[in-house]
Amino acid sequence: MTCVKRVESLRRYPIECGRQMAHTCLIDLIKQRSSSAPVKVAIVTDKEVNGLHHAGFITELEKREIAPTVIQIDGRQSSKNFDVVMQVFERLMDISFTPDDLLVGWGGGSIMDVTAFVASTFLGGLTYCLVPTTLMSMLESAEADTSYLNYMSHKDCVSVKCEPVAVYMDVDFLPTVPEHFMKNGYAQIIRYAMLDQITLLNRLVTKADMFITIDECYLAKARIREQDPCAFDFGKEIKEAILEHFRFLRYSEGEALAFAVAAMNPSEALFRLYDMLGFPRKLEGVSKESLLRRIMKNLAPYKDDVTVISARGTGTIEKLKMTQAEALLFFSEKLDVICDLHGH
């Protein structure tokens, strides 16, 4: 049964969540835009999503006499670059796509970024909507006002402002998402819990309905944003140091964030949840000293005016002000929680 709810968001466009609703919402949008003149529809996706859900998504559009052009690209994080964007440009030129037509991003976070980047730059701007299929993209990409590309070996260093006409989050896509990708979304929920109310973790412990969980996450995000938008930097220093060191080759973004949250606010209850969700407890392949050097290098521009976000899941968010020397001691103690002090 189709079920749809608009989530809490500051964005001007609707972000709707539900079950068995992605294709029906998209069909309604296409019909609305085609009321005065026919529009072409192009869908950017990857092989995995198209292979798993073609029958339940593309075929449903075709049954309504909508014939989308499917543009299949590499959906990996490392492939989010200008080469992939140019591939999409070429396909759109082949079908004489115009700003009056509709571009659709259907997939995970990288697909969302590439689609939004293309829509914001091709022919001066295209109308587009997003259909995220992973938990992380439903929680983060759906509300993003900026799309990012990698350049050479540098992650997310090219960006452009973007705004879709709508986002449709269908939780029926989630059961087919591999567990290691689901962990990226779980880590975000854990961070929201620390910044808002720790009880949000119960949704993960009980494996609750993701439809309700996503709605609660957006309510938590709204409360966090109202208190301090900078709060979403909680754990950023440690997370980025881990990602920079391993260049995404050993730990995912979700695992790096989970390590950062545990370091900032460790507890046995949190580690038990990590065991249940498959998150590692200890970093391997890097020394504490190496990570500490990266953290301090990234904090160097702030001189002796370093601000660090602190939160404990009580709804109170603190900004800790410290000098470089104090930051060195602070992060040294935090890294002790997650680093293997007997190895490298």
C-alpha positions in Angstrom: 0.0 0.0 0.0 1.3 3.5 -0.9 2.1 5.6 2.1 3.6 9.1 1.9 4.7 11.7 4.5 6.4 15.0 4.0 9.4 15.3 6.4 10.4 18.3 8.4 12.9 20.5 6.4 13.8 24.1 5.8 14.1 23.4 2.0 11.6 25.1 -0.2 11.0 21.9 -2.2 9.0 18.9 -0.8 11.0 16.0 0.7 8.6 13.1 0.9 9.1 9.7 2.5 7.1 6.6 2.3 6.6 3.1 1.0 5.8 2.0 -2.6 5.6 5.6 -3.6 8.7 6.6 -5.6 7.3 5.7 -9.0 3.8 7.1 -8.3 5.1 10.4 -7.0 7.5 10.7 -10.0 4.6 9.9 -12.4 2.5 12.6 -10.8 5.3 15.1 -11.2 5.9 14.2 -14.9 2.2 14.4 -15.7 2.0 17.8 -14.0 5.0 19.1 -16.0 3.6 17.6 -19.2 0.2 19.2 -18.9 1.1 22.0 -21.4 3.7 20.3 -23.5 5.4 16.8 -23.5 8.6 16.6 -21.6 11.5 14.2 -22.0 12.6 12.3 -18.9 16.2 11.2 -18.3 17.1 9.0 -15.3 20.7 8.9 -14.0 21.5 5.7 -12.1 24.0 2.9 -11.7 24.1 -0.7 -12.8 23.3 -2.1 -9.3 20.2 0.0 -8.7 18.9 -0.4 -12.2 19.5 -4.1 -12.1 17.7 -4.6 -8.8 14.8 -2.2 -9.2 14.2 -1.8 -13.0 11.0 -3.8 -12.9 9.5 -1.9 -10.0 10.5 1.6 -11.1 11.4 2.0 -14.8 8.8 -0.5 -16.0 6.1 1.2 -13.9 6.9 4.4 -15.7 6.7 2.7 -19.1 3.3 1.2 -18.2 2.1 4.9 -17.9 3.4 5.6 -21.4 6.5 7.4 -20.0 9.6 6.3 -21.9 12.6 7.6 -19.9 16.2 7.6 -21.2 18.2 5.6 -18.6 21.8 7.0 -18.2 23.8 4.4 -16.4 27.0 5.6 -14.8 29.5 4.3 -12.2 28.0 5.0 -8.8 31.1 4.6 -6.7 32.3 7.5 -4.5 35.6 7.5 -6.3 34.0 7.9 -9.7 32.1 11.1 -8.8 34.2 13.3 -11.2 34.2 15.4 -14.3 34.6 12.3 -16.6 31.3 10.9 -15.4 29.6 14.3 -15.7 30.8 14.6 -19.3 29.2 11.2 -20.0 25.9 12.4 -18.8 26.3 15.7 -20.8 26.9 13.7 -24.0 23.8 11.5 -23.5 21.6 14.5 -22.8 22.9 16.2 -26.0 22.2 13.0 -27.9 18.5 13.2 -27.0 18.3 17.0 -27.4 17.5 17.5 -23.8 16.3 21.0 -22.8 15.8 23.0 -19.6 12.0 22.3 -19.9 12.6 18.5 -19.6 13.1 16.6 -16.3 16.3 15.0 -15.1 16.0 12.4 -12.3 18.7 11.1 -10.0 18.0 7.5 -8.8 20.5 5.9 -6.6 23.0 6.6 -3.7 24.8 9.7 -2.7 27.2 9.8 -5.6 24.4 9.6 -8.1 22.6 12.4 -6.2 25.8 14.6 -6.5 26.4 13.9 -10.2 22.8 14.5 -11.1 22.6 17.7 -9.1 25.9 18.9 -10.6 24.7 18.2 -14.1 21.4 19.8 -13.6 23.0 22.9 -12.1 25.5 23.4 -15.0 24.1 21.9 -18.2 22.4 24.5 -20.5 22.4 27.0 -17.7 20.3 24.8 -15.4 17.9 21.9 -15.7 14.8 20.9 -13.8 15.5 17.8 -11.7 14.3 15.6 -8.9 16.0 13.0 -6.7 15.0 9.5 -5.8 17.6 8.3 -3.2 17.9 4.6 -2.6 20.4 4.3 0.3 19.9 5.3 3.9 22.7 7.8 3.8 21.4 9.6 0.7 17.9 9.7 2.3 19.3 11.3 5.4 21.8 13.7 3.9 21.8 14.1 0.1 18.0 14.7 0.1 18.4 17.9 2.0 21.8 19.1 0.5 21.9 22.5 -1.1 25.3 21.9 -2.6 26.6 19.1 -4.9 30.2 18.0 -4.8 32.6 16.3 -7.2 36.1 14.9 -6.7 39.0 16.2 -8.6 42.1 14.0 -9.1 42.7 12.5 -5.6 40.9 15.3 -3.8 37.4 14.5 -2.4 34.6 16.9 -2.8 36.8 19.9 -3.8 34.5 21.1 -6.6 31.0 22.2 -5.7 28.0 24.0 -7.0 24.7 25.2 -5.4 21.7 23.1 -6.4 18.0 22.8 -5.7 15.7 20.0 -7.0 12.0 20.4 -7.5 11.3 17.4 -5.2 12.8 14.4 -3.4 11.1 11.1 -3.1 12.5 8.7 -0.4 11.0 5.2 -0.7 12.1 2.9 2.1 11.2 -0.1 0.0 14.6 0.4 -1.7 16.5 -0.1 1.6 16.3 -4.0 2.0 18.5 -4.4 -1.1 21.2 -2.0 0.1 24.4 -3.9 1.1 25.1 -3.8 4.9 28.4 -2.0 4.5 26.5 0.9 2.8 23.7 0.9 5.4 26.4 1.6 8.0 27.0 5.0 6.5 23.4 5.8 7.3 23.5 4.2 10.7 26.5 6.4 11.7 24.5 9.5 10.8 21.6 8.4 13.0 24.1 7.8 15.8 25.5 11.3 15.4 21.9 12.8 15.4 21.2 10.9 18.7 24.3 12.3 20.3 23.4 15.9 19.2 19.7 15.6 20.0 18.3 12.8 22.2 20.1 9.5 22.9 16.8 7.7 22.8 17.0 7.8 19.0 19.4 5.0 19.2 16.6 2.7 20.3 15.4 2.8 16.7 18.6 1.0 15.7 18.6 -1.3 18.7 15.1 -2.5 18.0 15.5 -2.5 14.2 12.4 -0.3 14.0 10.5 0.7 10.9 12.8 2.9 8.8 9.8 5.0 7.5 9.3 6.2 11.1 13.0 6.4 11.9 13.8 8.6 8.9 10.9 10.9 9.9 12.3 11.1 13.5 15.8 11.8 12.1 14.5 14.8 10.2 12.7 16.1 13.3 16.0 15.7 15.2 17.9 17.5 12.5 15.5 20.4 12.7 16.0 20.7 16.4 19.8 20.5 16.1 19.8 23.1 13.3 17.6 25.4 15.4 20.0 25.2 18.3 23.2 25.5 16.3 23.8 24.6 12.6 27.5 24.2 13.4 26.7 21.2 15.6 26.7 18.9 12.6 30.5 19.2 12.7 30.5 17.0 15.8 33.3 14.5 15.3 34.5 16.1 12.1 38.1 16.5 13.2 38.7 12.8 13.9 36.5 11.5 11.0 38.4 13.6 8.4 41.8 12.6 9.8 40.8 8.9 9.4 39.5 9.4 5.9 42.5 11.5 4.8 44.9 8.8 6.1 43.2 5.8 4.4 41.8 7.7 1.4 38.6 5.6 1.8 40.5 2.4 1.0 40.1 0.8 4.5 37.2 2.5 6.3 34.0 3.9 4.9 32.8 7.3 5.7 30.2 5.8 8.1 32.9 3.8 9.9 35.1 6.8 10.2 32.2 8.8 11.7 31.4 6.0 14.1 35.0 6.0 15.3 34.8 9.7 15.8 31.5 9.6 17.8 32.9 6.8 20.0 36.1 8.8 20.6 34.2 11.9 21.5 31.6 10.2 23.8 32.5 6.6 24.6 30.3 4.2 26.5 29.8 0.4 26.7 26.2 0.8 25.6 27.4 2.5 22.4 30.1 -0.2 21.8 27.5 -2.9 22.2 25.4 -1.2 19.5 28.5 -1.0 17.3 28.9 -4.8 17.7 25.3 -5.3 16.7 25.6 -3.1 13.7 29.0 -4.5 12.6 31.1 -1.4 13.3 34.7 -2.0 14.4 35.8 -0.8 17.8 39.5 -0.2 17.2 41.3 1.4 14.4 43.9 -0.7 12.6 46.7 0.3 10.3 47.4 3.7 11.7 49.1 5.1 14.8 47.6 7.5 17.2 50.5 9.9 16.5 49.7 9.9 12.7 46.1 10.8 13.3 47.0 13.4 15.8 49.4 15.1 13.4 46.6 15.3 10.8 44.1 16.7 13.2 46.5 19.4 14.4 47.5 20.3 10.8 43.8 20.8 9.9 43.3 22.9 13.1 46.5 25.0 12.5 44.7 27.9 10.6 42.6 28.5 13.7 45.7 29.3 15.7 44.7 29.6 19.4 41.0 30.0 18.7 40.0 26.3 18.2 36.3 25.4 18.5 35.2 21.8 19.1 31.6 20.6 19.3 30.7 18.5 22.3 27.4 16.6 22.9 26.2 13.8 25.1 22.7 13.0 23.8 20.9 15.2 26.3 19.8 17.8 23.8 22.5 20.2 24.9 25.2 21.1 22.5 28.4 22.8 23.7 31.1 24.7 21.8 34.4 24.1 23.5 37.0 26.9 23.0 40.6 25.9 23.3 44.2 26.8 22.4 46.3 24.7 20.1 48.1 23.2 23.1 44.7 22.4 24.7 43.4 20.9 21.5 46.5 18.6 21.2 45.9 17.2 24.7 42.1 17.0 24.1 42.4 15.0 20.9 45.2 12.9 22.2 42.9 11.7 25.0 40.0 11.1 22.6 42.1 9.0 20.2 43.1 6.7 23.1 39.6 5.3 23.0 39.7 4.1 19.4 43.5 3.6 18.6 45.3 0.3 19.2 48.0 1.6 21.6 49.9 -1.7 21.2 50.2 -1.7 17.5 50.0 0.4 14.3 
